Amino acid sequence: MSEFAKLTLPVLLETTVKNHAQRPAVAFVGEQPITYHDFLKRVKAVSALLEKLGIQPGDRVALLSANMPQWGIAYFSVVTMGAIVVPLLPDFSGEEIKNVLRHSRAAALFVSQGLLSKMGASKIHSLKYKIAVEDFHVIEGETEAVFNENDVPEKEYPVGEDDLAAIIYTSGTTGKSKGVMLTHKNIASNADKSSTIQEITDKDRFLSVLPLSHTYENTIGFILPLIHGACIYYLKRAPSPSVLLPALQKVKPTLMLTVPLIIEKIYRAKVLPAFMEKKMVKKLYGKPFFRKKLNRMAGKKLIKTFGGELKFFGIGGAKINEQVEKFLLESKFPYAVGYGLTETAPLLAGFGPKEARLQAAGKILEGVEVKIHNPDETTGEGEVWARGPNVMKGYYKEPKLTAQVLTEDGWFRTGDLGIMKEGYLYLRGRSKNVIIGPGGENIYPEEIESVINNFKHVVESLVIEKKGKLVALVQFDKDEIEKKYRELKEEVSDYVEKTYNELSADLKEYINSRVGKFSKIQQIIPQNEEFIKTATKKIKRFLYNEKSEEHGERV
């Protein structure tokens, strides 16, 4: 039973302030947090500003900003007065931003100074005001209204559970962004039930490194800690090692959310090389008994790197590499895994550190129904369907697309293939990524990519079908290769090309000795540039593949 009288975002915030008024709420790393009492006070003041600007319940207000304490204040100022927030990803291009503003018919825009230039000079007819998110002064628009931190709205705004809270435009691996309509109940119920995976208290500290405009960070990294009166810290710059490492020591986070790419990079750049440098250690690492001991030692060091007090390291957005996950499991690093989509607000399944199961997507979240639709009689595999209070209302202005993914009795077709084993959901890949072999066999590119990504010098890969052949696009670690040959007399570029050719030949043999006969790679094409990715660091497959998919982004 939920402790909240009503599952709306205003009720969640009011309940938190009642229980944790003087507890720290949000801050930049190294700065004094504002309390929950002051957070609500500023929310009301910004709502009052929006009221003066003529914003009405149901109006769309966009939010384009890097992560900062004021992001959450702007977000709540919109939803508590019955308006609809439209969070925009900071890495959207200028054209994408304009398209979203036009499609949503946003009446106002909160924007951070660093992203204002993306707007350009184009006129968006519906957009009447631009507001600086840092201090809430009106940048553009005919008005005499000014922000006053002591103001409160003149009206009361009743907000219902089924009222729209947000329209989130996905930037998934699909070719077309769609506006996912999430109600107050969608978001509030999902945040509430996510508490069943990990206990959170008002003594906990979150360090936020993923964009708040993405549903994963928004619901689980913002609304969830807020429910329990925890404190959330933000970085002032992008989370490069030089920024992140000192921040981890200052904050000493107890909880974090990340994507697989982050921990996979740490494993391949720091952990694995330490075991491969000395012949004796390398030999011992090849034996399961010693590997587990060495991994346990490395896990303790890794926890210290993250500040020493980490109890929950959430990984979502994509499937984690099996070799990397095996290290996390054996090292007793407190990792957790979650699975969901923007359309499900987002969480459908997950497990905490004590329930980790190798390569599982998790246990089904309390209050949510998940089933495998039309499972294969032999394998038990089929499309994952979900139903529950967290399933979206539909795609904004797209009834045909909505009908394609939502059944009449409320089931959402995720587009993911999976099976259920012993209460855990396991994913095989996206249904529209599946490549059909010459004899009708199902070939899962994600499984081949998992093999490729364990090969030396490989950063990332993408398996596609090209003229009936399986082709692997592979990004090798160019910096690492150049470093190796920097002191040689010949041109570095010649050595890089030669090494690419040698690595490609070795890699092809490596892959084909480890996959089934229908999954063998015919060609490897090295990629000079980094793959173009989504907010959760998944490769945008449609840009490299002849076929694209219609579902939203997995989170």
Rosetta blueprint (number, residue, H / E / L):
1 M L
2 S L
3 E L
4 F L
5 A L
6 K L
7 L L
8 T L
9 L H
10 P H
11 V H
12 L H
13 L H
14 E H
15 T H
16 T H
17 V H
18 K H
19 N H
20 H H
21 A L
22 Q L
23 R L
24 P E
25 A E
26 V E
27 A E
28 F E
29 V L
30 G L
31 E L
32 Q L
33 P L
34 I E
35 T E
36 Y H
37 H H
38 D H
39 F H
40 L H
41 K H
42 R H
43 V H
44 K H
45 A H
46 V H
47 S H
48 A H
49 L H
50 L H
51 E H
52 K H
53 L L
54 G L
55 I L
56 Q L
57 P L
58 G L
59 D L
60 R E
61 V E
62 A E
63 L E
64 L E
65 S L
66 A L
67 N L
68 M L
69 P H
70 Q H
71 W H
72 G H
73 I H
74 A H
75 Y H
76 F H
77 S H
78 V H
79 V H
80 T L
81 M L
82 G L
83 A L
84 I E
85 V E
86 V E
87 P E
88 L E
89 L L
90 P L
91 D L
92 F L
93 S L
94 G H
95 E H
96 E H
97 I H
98 K H
99 N H
100 V H
101 L H
102 R H
103 H H
104 S H
105 R L
106 A L
107 A L
108 A E
109 L E
110 F E
111 V E
112 S L
113 Q H
114 G H
115 L H
116 L H
117 S H
118 K H
119 M H
120 G L
121 A L
122 S L
123 K L
124 I L
125 H L
126 S L
127 L L
128 K L
129 Y E
130 K E
131 I E
132 A E
133 V L
134 E L
135 D L
136 F L
137 H L
138 V E
139 I E
140 E E
141 G L
142 E L
143 T L
144 E L
145 A L
146 V L
147 F L
148 N L
149 E L
150 N L
151 D L
152 V L
153 P L
154 E L
155 K L
156 E L
157 Y L
158 P L
159 V L
160 G L
161 E L
162 D L
163 D L
164 L E
165 A E
166 A E
167 I E
168 I E
169 Y E
170 T L
171 S L
172 G L
173 T L
174 T L
175 G L
176 K L
177 S L
178 K L
179 G E
180 V E
181 M E
182 L E
183 T E
184 H H
185 K H
186 N H
187 I H
188 A H
189 S H
190 N H
191 A H
192 D H
193 K H
194 S H
195 S L
196 T L
197 I L
198 Q L
199 E L
200 I L
201 T L
202 D L
203 K L
204 D L
205 R E
206 F E
207 L E
208 S E
209 V L
210 L L
211 P L
212 L L
213 S L
214 H L
215 T H
216 Y H
217 E H
218 N H
219 T H
220 I H
221 G H
222 F H
223 I H
224 L H
225 P H
226 L H
227 I H
228 H L
229 G L
230 A L
231 C E
232 I E
233 Y E
234 Y E
235 L L
236 K L
237 R L
238 A L
239 P L
240 S L
241 P H
242 S H
243 V H
244 L H
245 L H
246 P H
247 A H
248 L H
249 Q H
250 K H
251 V H
252 K L
253 P L
254 T L
255 L E
256 M E
257 L E
258 T E
259 V L
260 P H
261 L H
262 I H
263 I H
264 E H
265 K H
266 I H
267 Y H
268 R H
269 A H
270 K H
271 V H
272 L H
273 P H
274 A H
275 F H
276 M H
277 E L
278 K L
279 K H
280 M H
281 V H
282 K H
283 K H
284 L H
285 Y H
286 G L
287 K L
288 P H
289 F H
290 F H
291 R H
292 K H
293 K H
294 L H
295 N H
296 R H
297 M H
298 A H
299 G H
300 K H
301 K H
302 L H
303 I H
304 K H
305 T H
306 F L
307 G L
308 G L
309 E L
310 L L
311 K L
312 F E
313 F E
314 G E
315 I E
316 G L
317 G L
318 A L
319 K L
320 I L
321 N L
322 E H
323 Q H
324 V H
325 E H
326 K H
327 F H
328 L H
329 L H
330 E H
331 S L
332 K L
333 F L
334 P L
335 Y E
336 A E
337 V E
338 G E
339 Y E
340 G E
341 L E
342 T H
343 E H
344 T H
345 A L
346 P L
347 L E
348 L E
349 A E
350 G E
351 F E
352 G L
353 P H
354 K H
355 E H
356 A L
357 R L
358 L L
359 Q L
360 A L
361 A L
362 G E
363 K E
364 I E
365 L L
366 E L
367 G L
368 V L
369 E E
370 V E
371 K E
372 I E
373 H E
374 N L
375 P L
376 D L
377 E L
378 T L
379 T L
380 G L
381 E L
382 G E
383 E E
384 V E
385 W E
386 A E
387 R E
388 G L
389 P L
390 N L
391 V L
392 M L
393 K L
394 G E
395 Y E
396 Y L
397 K L
398 E L
399 P H
400 K H
401 L H
402 T H
403 A H
404 Q H
405 V H
406 L E
407 T L
408 E L
409 D L
410 G L
411 W L
412 F E
413 R E
414 T E
415 G E
416 D E
417 L E
418 G E
419 I E
420 M E
421 K E
422 E L
423 G L
424 Y E
425 L E
426 Y E
427 L E
428 R E
429 G E
430 R E
431 S L
432 K L
433 N L
434 V L
435 I E
436 I E
437 G L
438 P L
439 G L
440 G L
441 E L
442 N E
443 I E
444 Y L
445 P H
446 E H
447 E H
448 I H
449 E H
450 S H
451 V H
452 I H
453 N L
454 N L
455 F L
456 K L
457 H L
458 V E
459 V E
460 E E
461 S E
462 L E
463 V E
464 I E
465 E E
466 K E
467 K L
468 G L
469 K E
470 L E
471 V E
472 A E
473 L E
474 V E
475 Q E
476 F E
477 D L
478 K H
479 D H
480 E H
481 I H
482 E H
483 K H
484 K H
485 Y H
486 R L
487 E L
488 L L
489 K L
490 E L
491 E L
492 V H
493 S H
494 D H
495 Y H
496 V H
497 E H
498 K H
499 T H
500 Y H
501 N H
502 E H
503 L H
504 S H
505 A H
506 D H
507 L H
508 K H
509 E H
510 Y H
511 I H
512 N H
513 S L
514 R L
515 V L
516 G L
517 K H
518 F H
519 S H
520 K L
521 I L
522 Q L
523 Q E
524 I E
525 I E
526 P E
527 Q L
528 N L
529 E L
530 E L
531 F L
532 I L
533 K E
534 T L
535 A L
536 T L
537 K L
538 K L
539 I E
540 K L
541 R H
542 F H
543 L H
544 Y L
545 N L
546 E L
547 K L
548 S L
549 E L
550 E L
551 H L
552 G L
553 E L
554 R E
555 V L
